[in-house]
Amino acid sequence: MLIKRQRICTGLATCFLFAALAPALASDEAAQMFPEEGQGNQVGLIAGICAVQLKDMSPEGCQCLAEQSLVRLSDPQRDYMIATVISPPAAERMLGDQRVGQADQKVIFDFLNDSLTSCETGTYNPDAQVPPSAQ
């Protein structure tokens, strides 16, 4: 194991970091340190962003908004919505390389306008028509 570490480590700081993380990475605690990618984590991320950015929104309203985003927005639209808050330069790159466009921005803005009110007031209808662009 030590030989492999020496080959991986390119600098002293990297070696120390790897040595410190090795026991955690070998245990079940690694799952808590490094969550897996997936929509479940996006719900928590979006709900957290909502709670920070929209102070008047209840925790239930933010959870509703996050869950609706999984159904009503496509993956790139949801990624763009998140990026506009946590990394505006990444959001700009998404526009620049055409992963999202003006039509996607409109879908996101319409989604936010509709969902913010319906989630906060509790009038969200889960049986509502899903826009074709999100399918």
N, CA, C and O atoms as CSV, one atom per row, in Angstrom:
chain,resi,resn,atom,element,x,y,z
A,1,MET,N,N,0.820,-1.191,0.000
A,1,MET,CA,C,0.000,0.000,0.000
A,1,MET,C,C,0.865,1.257,0.000
A,1,MET,O,O,0.534,2.230,-0.677
A,2,LEU,N,N,1.949,1.252,0.734
A,2,LEU,CA,C,2.817,2.418,0.804
A,2,LEU,C,C,3.438,2.722,-0.546
A,2,LEU,O,O,3.591,3.889,-0.906
A,3,ILE,N,N,3.792,1.704,-1.290
A,3,ILE,CA,C,4.388,1.901,-2.613
A,3,ILE,C,C,3.392,2.586,-3.537
A,3,ILE,O,O,3.760,3.492,-4.284
A,4,LYS,N,N,2.143,2.163,-3.492
A,4,LYS,CA,C,1.120,2.781,-4.334
A,4,LYS,C,C,0.919,4.242,-3.947
A,4,LYS,O,O,0.741,5.092,-4.820
A,5,ARG,N,N,0.943,4.540,-2.665
A,5,ARG,CA,C,0.773,5.924,-2.223
A,5,ARG,C,C,1.899,6.796,-2.754
A,5,ARG,O,O,1.659,7.928,-3.174
A,6,GLN,N,N,3.114,6.287,-2.742
A,6,GLN,CA,C,4.240,7.075,-3.220
A,6,GLN,C,C,4.094,7.367,-4.705
A,6,GLN,O,O,4.474,8.448,-5.153
A,7,ARG,N,N,3.567,6.457,-5.459
A,7,ARG,CA,C,3.383,6.691,-6.898
A,7,ARG,C,C,2.278,7.702,-7.165
A,7,ARG,O,O,2.362,8.480,-8.116
A,8,ILE,N,N,1.250,7.694,-6.338
A,8,ILE,CA,C,0.121,8.603,-6.528
A,8,ILE,C,C,0.482,10.015,-6.093
A,8,ILE,O,O,0.108,10.987,-6.749
A,9,CYS,N,N,1.201,10.126,-5.000
A,9,CYS,CA,C,1.520,11.429,-4.425
A,9,CYS,C,C,2.523,12.171,-5.295
A,9,CYS,O,O,3.600,11.662,-5.605
A,10,THR,N,N,2.150,13.377,-5.680
A,10,THR,CA,C,3.051,14.191,-6.485
A,10,THR,C,C,3.698,15.293,-5.664
A,10,THR,O,O,4.736,15.829,-6.051
A,11,GLY,N,N,3.106,15.626,-4.563
A,11,GLY,CA,C,3.662,16.654,-3.695
A,11,GLY,C,C,3.471,16.265,-2.251
A,11,GLY,O,O,2.661,15.392,-1.939
A,12,LEU,N,N,4.201,16.899,-1.377
A,12,LEU,CA,C,4.142,16.573,0.037
A,12,LEU,C,C,2.741,16.803,0.600
A,12,LEU,O,O,2.238,15.973,1.358
A,13,ALA,N,N,2.116,17.902,0.245
A,13,ALA,CA,C,0.777,18.195,0.751
A,13,ALA,C,C,-0.226,17.154,0.277
A,13,ALA,O,O,-1.103,16.743,1.036
A,14,THR,N,N,-0.101,16.726,-0.977
A,14,THR,CA,C,-0.995,15.705,-1.513
A,14,THR,C,C,-0.835,14.402,-0.753
A,14,THR,O,O,-1.824,13.735,-0.451
A,15,CYS,N,N,0.401,14.030,-0.441
A,15,CYS,CA,C,0.665,12.795,0.308
A,15,CYS,C,C,0.033,12.855,1.689
A,15,CYS,O,O,-0.586,11.887,2.131
A,16,PHE,N,N,0.184,13.993,2.380
A,16,PHE,CA,C,-0.408,14.120,3.706
A,16,PHE,C,C,-1.932,14.054,3.635
A,16,PHE,O,O,-2.569,13.412,4.471
A,17,LEU,N,N,-2.509,14.712,2.646
A,17,LEU,CA,C,-3.953,14.682,2.483
A,17,LEU,C,C,-4.434,13.269,2.222
A,17,LEU,O,O,-5.408,12.820,2.826
A,18,PHE,N,N,-3.757,12.561,1.322
A,18,PHE,CA,C,-4.135,11.193,1.008
A,18,PHE,C,C,-4.011,10.305,2.239
A,18,PHE,O,O,-4.889,9.482,2.499
A,19,ALA,N,N,-2.930,10.465,3.001
A,19,ALA,CA,C,-2.723,9.656,4.207
A,19,ALA,C,C,-3.808,9.933,5.241
A,19,ALA,O,O,-4.263,9.018,5.927
A,20,ALA,N,N,-4.221,11.185,5.353
A,20,ALA,CA,C,-5.260,11.532,6.320
A,20,ALA,C,C,-6.623,11.000,5.905
A,20,ALA,O,O,-7.420,10.600,6.754
A,21,LEU,N,N,-6.896,10.992,4.601
A,21,LEU,CA,C,-8.197,10.547,4.118
A,21,LEU,C,C,-8.299,9.042,3.948
A,21,LEU,O,O,-9.409,8.511,3.916
A,22,ALA,N,N,-7.196,8.342,3.840
A,22,ALA,CA,C,-7.219,6.906,3.551
A,22,ALA,C,C,-8.083,6.113,4.521
A,22,ALA,O,O,-8.884,5.299,4.061
A,23,PRO,N,N,-7.973,6.299,5.846
A,23,PRO,CA,C,-8.832,5.518,6.742
A,23,PRO,C,C,-10.314,5.823,6.545
A,23,PRO,O,O,-11.146,4.917,6.600
A,24,ALA,N,N,-10.648,7.086,6.316
A,24,ALA,CA,C,-12.053,7.439,6.115
A,24,ALA,C,C,-12.585,6.869,4.814
A,24,ALA,O,O,-13.732,6.428,4.748
A,25,LEU,N,N,-11.758,6.877,3.780
A,25,LEU,CA,C,-12.194,6.356,2.494
A,25,LEU,C,C,-12.414,4.853,2.538
A,25,LEU,O,O,-13.185,4.314,1.743
A,26,ALA,N,N,-11.752,4.180,3.449
A,26,ALA,CA,C,-11.901,2.735,3.567
A,26,ALA,C,C,-13.093,2.361,4.439
A,26,ALA,O,O,-13.416,1.178,4.545
A,27,SER,N,N,-13.743,3.311,5.055
A,27,SER,CA,C,-14.847,3.012,5.963
A,27,SER,C,C,-16.173,3.461,5.369
A,27,SER,O,O,-16.226,4.071,4.301
A,28,ASP,N,N,-17.243,3.142,6.092
A,28,ASP,CA,C,-18.571,3.570,5.673
A,28,ASP,C,C,-18.753,5.076,5.834
A,28,ASP,O,O,-19.669,5.655,5.250
A,29,GLU,N,N,-17.889,5.712,6.618
A,29,GLU,CA,C,-17.985,7.155,6.806
A,29,GLU,C,C,-17.723,7.907,5.510
A,29,GLU,O,O,-18.125,9.062,5.371
A,30,ALA,N,N,-17.055,7.266,4.567
A,30,ALA,CA,C,-16.764,7.923,3.293
A,30,ALA,C,C,-18.041,8.292,2.572
A,30,ALA,O,O,-18.097,9.302,1.871
A,31,ALA,N,N,-19.066,7.478,2.741
A,31,ALA,CA,C,-20.340,7.780,2.088
A,31,ALA,C,C,-20.913,9.089,2.606
A,31,ALA,O,O,-21.553,9.826,1.854
A,32,GLN,N,N,-20.689,9.389,3.888
A,32,GLN,CA,C,-21.176,10.641,4.442
A,32,GLN,C,C,-20.301,11.813,4.020
A,32,GLN,O,O,-20.801,12.921,3.822
A,33,MET,N,N,-18.995,11.578,3.882
A,33,MET,CA,C,-18.081,12.652,3.491
A,33,MET,C,C,-18.248,13.031,2.028
A,33,MET,O,O,-18.171,14.209,1.678
A,34,PHE,N,N,-18.472,12.052,1.183
A,34,PHE,CA,C,-18.541,12.266,-0.255
A,34,PHE,C,C,-19.848,11.688,-0.776
A,34,PHE,O,O,-19.873,10.535,-1.207
A,35,PRO,N,N,-20.945,12.459,-0.749
A,35,PRO,CA,C,-22.225,11.915,-1.191
A,35,PRO,C,C,-22.185,11.548,-2.662
A,35,PRO,O,O,-21.467,12.156,-3.455
A,36,GLU,N,N,-22.967,10.548,-3.005
A,36,GLU,CA,C,-23.054,10.114,-4.394
A,36,GLU,C,C,-23.868,11.122,-5.183
A,36,GLU,O,O,-24.735,11.810,-4.645
A,37,GLU,N,N,-23.569,11.190,-6.468
A,37,GLU,CA,C,-24.343,12.067,-7.331
A,37,GLU,C,C,-25.735,11.486,-7.485
A,37,GLU,O,O,-25.928,10.274,-7.386
A,38,GLY,N,N,-26.691,12.344,-7.723
A,38,GLY,CA,C,-28.033,11.861,-7.970
A,38,GLY,C,C,-29.062,12.919,-7.668
A,38,GLY,O,O,-28.762,13.969,-7.099
A,39,GLN,N,N,-30.288,12.616,-8.065
A,39,GLN,CA,C,-31.351,13.578,-7.898
A,39,GLN,C,C,-31.687,13.815,-6.432
A,39,GLN,O,O,-32.115,14.912,-6.073
A,40,GLY,N,N,-31.505,12.814,-5.582
A,40,GLY,CA,C,-31.785,12.998,-4.166
A,40,GLY,C,C,-30.967,14.119,-3.567
A,40,GLY,O,O,-31.473,14.892,-2.753
A,41,ASN,N,N,-29.710,14.218,-3.958
A,41,ASN,CA,C,-28.854,15.285,-3.470
A,41,ASN,C,C,-29.248,16.624,-4.079
A,41,ASN,O,O,-29.083,17.662,-3.439
A,42,GLN,N,N,-29.761,16.618,-5.294
A,42,GLN,CA,C,-30.201,17.867,-5.906
A,42,GLN,C,C,-31.389,18.438,-5.149
A,42,GLN,O,O,-31.501,19.655,-5.009
A,43,VAL,N,N,-32.270,17.588,-4.665
A,43,VAL,CA,C,-33.413,18.077,-3.894
A,43,VAL,C,C,-32.917,18.830,-2.665
A,43,VAL,O,O,-33.382,19.936,-2.386
A,44,GLY,N,N,-31.984,18.244,-1.936
A,44,GLY,CA,C,-31.440,18.907,-0.751
A,44,GLY,C,C,-30.709,20.188,-1.095
A,44,GLY,O,O,-30.824,21.186,-0.383
A,45,LEU,N,N,-29.955,20.162,-2.186
A,45,LEU,CA,C,-29.211,21.344,-2.613
A,45,LEU,C,C,-30.164,22.472,-2.993
A,45,LEU,O,O,-29.989,23.611,-2.559
A,46,ILE,N,N,-31.166,22.156,-3.797
A,46,ILE,CA,C,-32.118,23.185,-4.238
A,46,ILE,C,C,-32.931,23.699,-3.052
A,46,ILE,O,O,-33.166,24.902,-2.938
A,47,ALA,N,N,-33.360,22.801,-2.173
A,47,ALA,CA,C,-34.111,23.232,-0.988
A,47,ALA,C,C,-33.242,24.130,-0.106
A,47,ALA,O,O,-33.736,25.111,0.450
A,48,GLY,N,N,-31.963,23.805,0.026
A,48,GLY,CA,C,-31.052,24.632,0.814
A,48,GLY,C,C,-30.827,25.997,0.194
A,48,GLY,O,O,-30.827,27.010,0.893
A,49,ILE,N,N,-30.634,26.024,-1.119
A,49,ILE,CA,C,-30.472,27.305,-1.819
A,49,ILE,C,C,-31.732,28.141,-1.645
A,49,ILE,O,O,-31.660,29.342,-1.385
A,50,CYS,N,N,-32.881,27.502,-1.789
A,50,CYS,CA,C,-34.159,28.189,-1.625
A,50,CYS,C,C,-34.250,28.813,-0.234
A,50,CYS,O,O,-34.640,29.973,-0.096
A,51,ALA,N,N,-33.892,28.049,0.792
A,51,ALA,CA,C,-33.990,28.541,2.170
A,51,ALA,C,C,-33.086,29.746,2.402
A,51,ALA,O,O,-33.444,30.660,3.145
A,52,VAL,N,N,-31.917,29.750,1.768
A,52,VAL,CA,C,-30.979,30.861,1.938
A,52,VAL,C,C,-31.410,32.075,1.116
A,52,VAL,O,O,-31.370,33.202,1.609
A,53,GLN,N,N,-31.819,31.853,-0.123
A,53,GLN,CA,C,-32.132,32.955,-1.027
A,53,GLN,C,C,-33.534,33.529,-0.813
A,53,GLN,O,O,-33.750,34.726,-1.003
A,54,LEU,N,N,-34.472,32.690,-0.423
A,54,LEU,CA,C,-35.867,33.119,-0.279
A,54,LEU,C,C,-36.259,33.031,1.191
A,54,LEU,O,O,-36.876,32.057,1.624
A,55,LYS,N,N,-35.903,34.036,1.937
A,55,LYS,CA,C,-36.084,34.024,3.394
A,55,LYS,C,C,-37.542,33.858,3.814
A,55,LYS,O,O,-37.810,33.314,4.885
A,56,ASP,N,N,-38.489,34.315,2.995
A,56,ASP,CA,C,-39.901,34.229,3.358
A,56,ASP,C,C,-40.509,32.858,3.073
A,56,ASP,O,O,-41.632,32.581,3.494
A,57,MET,N,N,-39.785,32.005,2.368
A,57,MET,CA,C,-40.304,30.687,1.994
A,57,MET,C,C,-40.130,29.720,3.165
A,57,MET,O,O,-39.072,29.679,3.792
A,58,SER,N,N,-41.162,28.953,3.453
A,58,SER,CA,C,-41.090,27.964,4.532
A,58,SER,C,C,-40.222,26.781,4.105
A,58,SER,O,O,-40.012,26.573,2.910
A,59,PRO,N,N,-39.717,26.006,5.062
A,59,PRO,CA,C,-38.951,24.805,4.697
A,59,PRO,C,C,-39.763,23.840,3.831
A,59,PRO,O,O,-39.224,23.213,2.920
A,60,GLU,N,N,-41.052,23.726,4.118
A,60,GLU,CA,C,-41.914,22.857,3.317
A,60,GLU,C,C,-42.051,23.389,1.894
A,60,GLU,O,O,-42.049,22.625,0.929
A,61,GLY,N,N,-42.169,24.718,1.780
A,61,GLY,CA,C,-42.265,25.338,0.460
A,61,GLY,C,C,-41.004,25.120,-0.351
A,61,GLY,O,O,-41.073,24.848,-1.550
A,62,CYS,N,N,-39.845,25.238,0.296
A,62,CYS,CA,C,-38.570,25.001,-0.397
A,62,CYS,C,C,-38.438,23.541,-0.807
A,62,CYS,O,O,-37.934,23.247,-1.890
A,63,GLN,N,N,-38.883,22.631,0.041
A,63,GLN,CA,C,-38.841,21.207,-0.299
A,63,GLN,C,C,-39.745,20.930,-1.500
A,63,GLN,O,O,-39.373,20.179,-2.402
A,64,CYS,N,N,-40.919,21.530,-1.508
A,64,CYS,CA,C,-41.849,21.388,-2.626
A,64,CYS,C,C,-41.217,21.909,-3.914
A,64,CYS,O,O,-41.277,21.248,-4.951
A,65,LEU,N,N,-40.617,23.082,-3.847
A,65,LEU,CA,C,-39.964,23.672,-5.017
A,65,LEU,C,C,-38.876,22.747,-5.553
A,65,LEU,O,O,-38.777,22.526,-6.760
A,66,ALA,N,N,-38.073,22.215,-4.659
A,66,ALA,CA,C,-36.983,21.325,-5.064
A,66,ALA,C,C,-37.524,20.051,-5.712
A,66,ALA,O,O,-37.010,19.607,-6.739
A,67,GLU,N,N,-38.549,19.474,-5.118
A,67,GLU,CA,C,-39.122,18.243,-5.677
A,67,GLU,C,C,-39.768,18.502,-7.031
A,67,GLU,O,O,-39.655,17.684,-7.943
A,68,GLN,N,N,-40.444,19.640,-7.164
A,68,GLN,CA,C,-41.052,19.984,-8.453
A,68,GLN,C,C,-40.003,20.167,-9.535
A,68,GLN,O,O,-40.241,19.836,-10.697
A,69,SER,N,N,-38.852,20.688,-9.163
A,69,SER,CA,C,-37.811,20.928,-10.168
A,69,SER,C,C,-37.359,19.623,-10.818
A,69,SER,O,O,-36.961,19.621,-11.983
A,70,LEU,N,N,-37.416,18.513,-10.081
A,70,LEU,CA,C,-37.039,17.219,-10.661
A,70,LEU,C,C,-38.011,16.779,-11.738
A,70,LEU,O,O,-37.634,16.084,-12.681
A,71,VAL,N,N,-39.257,17.184,-11.594
A,71,VAL,CA,C,-40.299,16.766,-12.529
A,71,VAL,C,C,-40.461,17.758,-13.675
A,71,VAL,O,O,-40.656,17.361,-14.824
A,72,ARG,N,N,-40.380,19.035,-13.361
A,72,ARG,CA,C,-40.738,20.048,-14.349
A,72,ARG,C,C,-39.578,20.652,-15.117
A,72,ARG,O,O,-39.791,21.356,-16.103
A,73,LEU,N,N,-38.343,20.387,-14.678
A,73,LEU,CA,C,-37.176,20.911,-15.394
A,73,LEU,C,C,-36.321,19.755,-15.888
A,73,LEU,O,O,-36.241,18.707,-15.246
A,74,SER,N,N,-35.688,19.955,-17.026
A,74,SER,CA,C,-34.744,18.955,-17.529
A,74,SER,C,C,-33.462,19.032,-16.702
A,74,SER,O,O,-33.260,19.989,-15.955
A,75,ASP,N,N,-32.608,18.040,-16.831
A,75,ASP,CA,C,-31.339,18.054,-16.092
A,75,ASP,C,C,-30.518,19.310,-16.387
A,75,ASP,O,O,-30.055,19.952,-15.444
A,76,PRO,N,N,-30.317,19.692,-17.661
A,76,PRO,CA,C,-29.539,20.914,-17.922
A,76,PRO,C,C,-30.209,22.178,-17.362
A,76,PRO,O,O,-29.526,23.086,-16.887
A,77,GLN,N,N,-31.535,22.231,-17.418
A,77,GLN,CA,C,-32.237,23.393,-16.873
A,77,GLN,C,C,-32.041,23.479,-15.363
A,77,GLN,O,O,-31.799,24.559,-14.824
A,78,ARG,N,N,-32.144,22.352,-14.691
A,78,ARG,CA,C,-31.947,22.316,-13.241
A,78,ARG,C,C,-30.500,22.665,-12.892
A,78,ARG,O,O,-30.250,23.419,-11.951
A,79,ASP,N,N,-29.554,22.118,-13.648
A,79,ASP,CA,C,-28.143,22.438,-13.415
A,79,ASP,C,C,-27.888,23.932,-13.591
A,79,ASP,O,O,-27.161,24.540,-12.805
A,80,TYR,N,N,-28.482,24.514,-14.615
A,80,TYR,CA,C,-28.309,25.943,-14.875
A,80,TYR,C,C,-28.912,26.768,-13.736
A,80,TYR,O,O,-28.308,27.737,-13.276
A,81,MET,N,N,-30.102,26.378,-13.287
A,81,MET,CA,C,-30.754,27.099,-12.195
A,81,MET,C,C,-29.858,27.091,-10.955
A,81,MET,O,O,-29.709,28.117,-10.290
A,82,ILE,N,N,-29.266,25.947,-10.645
A,82,ILE,CA,C,-28.364,25.846,-9.496
A,82,ILE,C,C,-27.114,26.691,-9.734
A,82,ILE,O,O,-26.675,27.422,-8.846
A,83,ALA,N,N,-26.548,26.589,-10.923
A,83,ALA,CA,C,-25.301,27.296,-11.236
A,83,ALA,C,C,-25.463,28.808,-11.165
A,83,ALA,O,O,-24.523,29.505,-10.781
A,84,THR,N,N,-26.630,29.334,-11.526
A,84,THR,CA,C,-26.821,30.783,-11.479
A,84,THR,C,C,-26.651,31.324,-10.068
A,84,THR,O,O,-26.297,32.488,-9.885
A,85,VAL,N,N,-26.903,30.480,-9.069
A,85,VAL,CA,C,-26.780,30.910,-7.676
A,85,VAL,C,C,-25.393,30.619,-7.122
A,85,VAL,O,O,-24.784,31.486,-6.495
A,86,ILE,N,N,-24.885,29.410,-7.345
A,86,ILE,CA,C,-23.639,29.028,-6.679
A,86,ILE,C,C,-22.387,29.263,-7.509
A,86,ILE,O,O,-21.288,29.327,-6.958
A,87,SER,N,N,-22.532,29.393,-8.831
A,87,SER,CA,C,-21.360,29.638,-9.678
A,87,SER,C,C,-21.778,30.335,-10.969
A,87,SER,O,O,-21.862,29.702,-12.022
A,88,PRO,N,N,-22.040,31.641,-10.888
A,88,PRO,CA,C,-22.452,32.367,-12.090
A,88,PRO,C,C,-21.518,32.179,-13.292
A,88,PRO,O,O,-22.015,32.119,-14.417
A,89,PRO,N,N,-20.195,32.082,-13.118
A,89,PRO,CA,C,-19.350,31.831,-14.291
A,89,PRO,C,C,-19.667,30.487,-14.966
A,89,PRO,O,O,-19.613,30.377,-16.191
A,90,ALA,N,N,-19.993,29.480,-14.169
A,90,ALA,CA,C,-20.372,28.184,-14.752
A,90,ALA,C,C,-21.685,28.313,-15.512
A,90,ALA,O,O,-21.854,27.709,-16.571
A,91,ALA,N,N,-22.610,29.097,-14.976
A,91,ALA,CA,C,-23.879,29.323,-15.669
A,91,ALA,C,C,-23.637,30.021,-17.007
A,91,ALA,O,O,-24.265,29.684,-18.010
A,92,GLU,N,N,-22.730,30.988,-17.016
A,92,GLU,CA,C,-22.394,31.679,-18.268
A,92,GLU,C,C,-21.785,30.717,-19.284
A,92,GLU,O,O,-22.080,30.801,-20.476
A,93,ARG,N,N,-20.938,29.808,-18.815
A,93,ARG,CA,C,-20.353,28.812,-19.725
A,93,ARG,C,C,-21.426,27.901,-20.302
A,93,ARG,O,O,-21.357,27.510,-21.468
A,94,MET,N,N,-22.419,27.564,-19.484
A,94,MET,CA,C,-23.512,26.713,-19.971
A,94,MET,C,C,-24.280,27.412,-21.084
A,94,MET,O,O,-24.713,26.773,-22.043
A,95,LEU,N,N,-24.447,28.721,-20.956
A,95,LEU,CA,C,-25.087,29.491,-22.029
A,95,LEU,C,C,-24.177,29.562,-23.247
A,95,LEU,O,O,-24.625,29.405,-24.383
A,96,GLY,N,N,-22.902,29.798,-22.998
A,96,GLY,CA,C,-21.937,29.946,-24.083
A,96,GLY,C,C,-21.779,28.700,-24.925
A,96,GLY,O,O,-21.654,28.786,-26.147
A,97,ASP,N,N,-21.782,27.531,-24.279
A,97,ASP,CA,C,-21.625,26.297,-25.062
A,97,ASP,C,C,-22.974,25.685,-25.448
A,97,ASP,O,O,-23.041,24.559,-25.939
A,98,GLN,N,N,-24.027,26.434,-25.220
A,98,GLN,CA,C,-25.387,26.103,-25.653
A,98,GLN,C,C,-25.963,24.849,-24.999
A,98,GLN,O,O,-26.818,24.182,-25.580
A,99,ARG,N,N,-25.493,24.525,-23.784
A,99,ARG,CA,C,-26.169,23.464,-23.025
A,99,ARG,C,C,-27.558,23.926,-22.630
A,99,ARG,O,O,-28.483,23.124,-22.499
A,100,VAL,N,N,-27.692,25.232,-22.441
A,100,VAL,CA,C,-28.993,25.856,-22.216
A,100,VAL,C,C,-29.064,27.107,-23.072
A,100,VAL,O,O,-28.037,27.668,-23.454
A,101,GLY,N,N,-30.268,27.537,-23.367
A,101,GLY,CA,C,-30.458,28.731,-24.183
A,101,GLY,C,C,-31.563,29.602,-23.614
A,101,GLY,O,O,-32.017,29.399,-22.488
A,102,GLN,N,N,-31.990,30.578,-24.410
A,102,GLN,CA,C,-33.035,31.492,-23.957
A,102,GLN,C,C,-34.344,30.767,-23.691
A,102,GLN,O,O,-35.068,31.118,-22.759
A,103,ALA,N,N,-34.655,29.762,-24.498
A,103,ALA,CA,C,-35.887,29.000,-24.277
A,103,ALA,C,C,-35.839,28.292,-22.921
A,103,ALA,O,O,-36.842,28.227,-22.210
A,104,ASP,N,N,-34.668,27.764,-22.573
A,104,ASP,CA,C,-34.510,27.108,-21.271
A,104,ASP,C,C,-34.655,28.114,-20.134
A,104,ASP,O,O,-35.273,27.819,-19.111
A,105,GLN,N,N,-34.084,29.302,-20.318
A,105,GLN,CA,C,-34.214,30.337,-19.292
A,105,GLN,C,C,-35.682,30.685,-19.065
A,105,GLN,O,O,-36.111,30.868,-17.926
A,106,LYS,N,N,-36.440,30.774,-20.137
A,106,LYS,CA,C,-37.873,31.070,-20.013
A,106,LYS,C,C,-38.589,29.970,-19.244
A,106,LYS,O,O,-39.416,30.253,-18.377
A,107,VAL,N,N,-38.276,28.719,-19.554
A,107,VAL,CA,C,-38.894,27.596,-18.837
A,107,VAL,C,C,-38.568,27.683,-17.345
A,107,VAL,O,O,-39.440,27.471,-16.502
A,108,ILE,N,N,-37.317,27.993,-17.025
A,108,ILE,CA,C,-36.897,28.097,-15.621
A,108,ILE,C,C,-37.631,29.240,-14.926
A,108,ILE,O,O,-38.139,29.064,-13.819
A,109,PHE,N,N,-37.692,30.410,-15.562
A,109,PHE,CA,C,-38.370,31.554,-14.951
A,109,PHE,C,C,-39.855,31.265,-14.764
A,109,PHE,O,O,-40.421,31.582,-13.718
A,110,ASP,N,N,-40.491,30.664,-15.771
A,110,ASP,CA,C,-41.909,30.304,-15.647
A,110,ASP,C,C,-42.112,29.298,-14.517
A,110,ASP,O,O,-43.049,29.414,-13.727
A,111,PHE,N,N,-41.224,28.312,-14.451
A,111,PHE,CA,C,-41.296,27.317,-13.378
A,111,PHE,C,C,-41.205,27.998,-12.016
A,111,PHE,O,O,-42.011,27.727,-11.126
A,112,LEU,N,N,-40.224,28.880,-11.857
A,112,LEU,CA,C,-40.052,29.560,-10.571
A,112,LEU,C,C,-41.263,30.415,-10.222
A,112,LEU,O,O,-41.728,30.393,-9.082
A,113,ASN,N,N,-41.781,31.170,-11.196
A,113,ASN,CA,C,-42.953,32.004,-10.934
A,113,ASN,C,C,-44.147,31.166,-10.501
A,113,ASN,O,O,-44.830,31.506,-9.535
A,114,ASP,N,N,-44.401,30.073,-11.211
A,114,ASP,CA,C,-45.538,29.212,-10.884
A,114,ASP,C,C,-45.329,28.482,-9.562
A,114,ASP,O,O,-46.227,28.428,-8.722
A,115,SER,N,N,-44.152,27.930,-9.391
A,115,SER,CA,C,-43.893,27.056,-8.248
A,115,SER,C,C,-43.732,27.812,-6.940
A,115,SER,O,O,-44.162,27.333,-5.892
A,116,LEU,N,N,-43.121,28.982,-6.988
A,116,LEU,CA,C,-42.925,29.737,-5.748
A,116,LEU,C,C,-44.258,30.006,-5.065
A,116,LEU,O,O,-44.394,29.818,-3.856
A,117,THR,N,N,-45.225,30.442,-5.834
A,117,THR,CA,C,-46.535,30.742,-5.260
A,117,THR,C,C,-47.259,29.478,-4.826
A,117,THR,O,O,-47.769,29.400,-3.709
A,118,SER,N,N,-47.303,28.488,-5.714
A,118,SER,CA,C,-48.070,27.286,-5.392
A,118,SER,C,C,-47.443,26.483,-4.258
A,118,SER,O,O,-48.167,25.878,-3.468
A,119,CYS,N,N,-46.136,26.462,-4.161
A,119,CYS,CA,C,-45.484,25.728,-3.068
A,119,CYS,C,C,-45.653,26.447,-1.737
A,119,CYS,O,O,-45.889,25.808,-0.712
A,120,GLU,N,N,-45.535,27.750,-1.743
A,120,GLU,CA,C,-45.643,28.498,-0.492
A,120,GLU,C,C,-47.076,28.491,0.036
A,120,GLU,O,O,-47.290,28.416,1.246
A,121,THR,N,N,-48.049,28.569,-0.856
A,121,THR,CA,C,-49.445,28.606,-0.416
A,121,THR,C,C,-50.030,27.217,-0.231
A,121,THR,O,O,-51.139,27.077,0.285
A,122,GLY,N,N,-49.304,26.191,-0.645
A,122,GLY,CA,C,-49.803,24.825,-0.509
A,122,GLY,C,C,-50.799,24.433,-1.575
A,122,GLY,O,O,-51.520,23.447,-1.418
A,123,THR,N,N,-50.850,25.195,-2.667
A,123,THR,CA,C,-51.805,24.886,-3.738
A,123,THR,C,C,-51.166,24.126,-4.885
A,123,THR,O,O,-51.765,23.992,-5.952
A,124,TYR,N,N,-49.953,23.626,-4.675
A,124,TYR,CA,C,-49.272,22.861,-5.720
A,124,TYR,C,C,-50.101,21.643,-6.090
A,124,TYR,O,O,-50.581,20.916,-5.220
A,125,ASN,N,N,-50.266,21.427,-7.393
A,125,ASN,CA,C,-51.015,20.282,-7.902
A,125,ASN,C,C,-50.039,19.318,-8.563
A,125,ASN,O,O,-49.562,19.588,-9.666
A,126,PRO,N,N,-49.730,18.188,-7.903
A,126,PRO,CA,C,-48.757,17.254,-8.483
A,126,PRO,C,C,-49.241,16.606,-9.770
A,126,PRO,O,O,-48.444,16.021,-10.504
A,127,ASP,N,N,-50.534,16.702,-10.056
A,127,ASP,CA,C,-51.071,16.112,-11.282
A,127,ASP,C,C,-51.093,17.095,-12.444
A,127,ASP,O,O,-51.604,16.776,-13.518
A,128,ALA,N,N,-50.548,18.278,-12.239
A,128,ALA,CA,C,-50.528,19.290,-13.303
A,128,ALA,C,C,-49.704,18.803,-14.482
A,128,ALA,O,O,-48.821,17.957,-14.341
A,129,GLN,N,N,-50.007,19.345,-15.626
A,129,GLN,CA,C,-49.318,18.977,-16.868
A,129,GLN,C,C,-47.840,19.354,-16.797
A,129,GLN,O,O,-47.498,20.485,-16.451
A,130,VAL,N,N,-46.974,18.409,-17.123
A,130,VAL,CA,C,-45.538,18.665,-17.176
A,130,VAL,C,C,-45.216,19.257,-18.541
A,130,VAL,O,O,-45.599,18.682,-19.560
A,131,PRO,N,N,-44.517,20.402,-18.587
A,131,PRO,CA,C,-44.175,20.994,-19.882
A,131,PRO,C,C,-43.347,20.027,-20.724
A,131,PRO,O,O,-42.488,19.331,-20.183
A,132,PRO,N,N,-43.589,19.967,-22.047
A,132,PRO,CA,C,-42.855,19.040,-22.913
A,132,PRO,C,C,-41.349,19.247,-22.881
A,132,PRO,O,O,-40.600,18.291,-23.080
A,133,SER,N,N,-40.888,20.458,-22.637
A,133,SER,CA,C,-39.449,20.728,-22.638
A,133,SER,C,C,-38.735,20.070,-21.466
A,133,SER,O,O,-37.513,19.925,-21.498
A,134,ALA,N,N,-39.467,19.672,-20.438
A,134,ALA,CA,C,-38.844,19.043,-19.276
A,134,ALA,C,C,-38.846,17.521,-19.375
A,134,ALA,O,O,-38.314,16.838,-18.500
A,135,GLN,N,N,-39.431,17.001,-20.420
A,135,GLN,CA,C,-39.498,15.542,-20.553
A,135,GLN,C,C,-38.356,15.003,-21.341
A,135,GLN,O,O,-38.263,13.792,-21.545
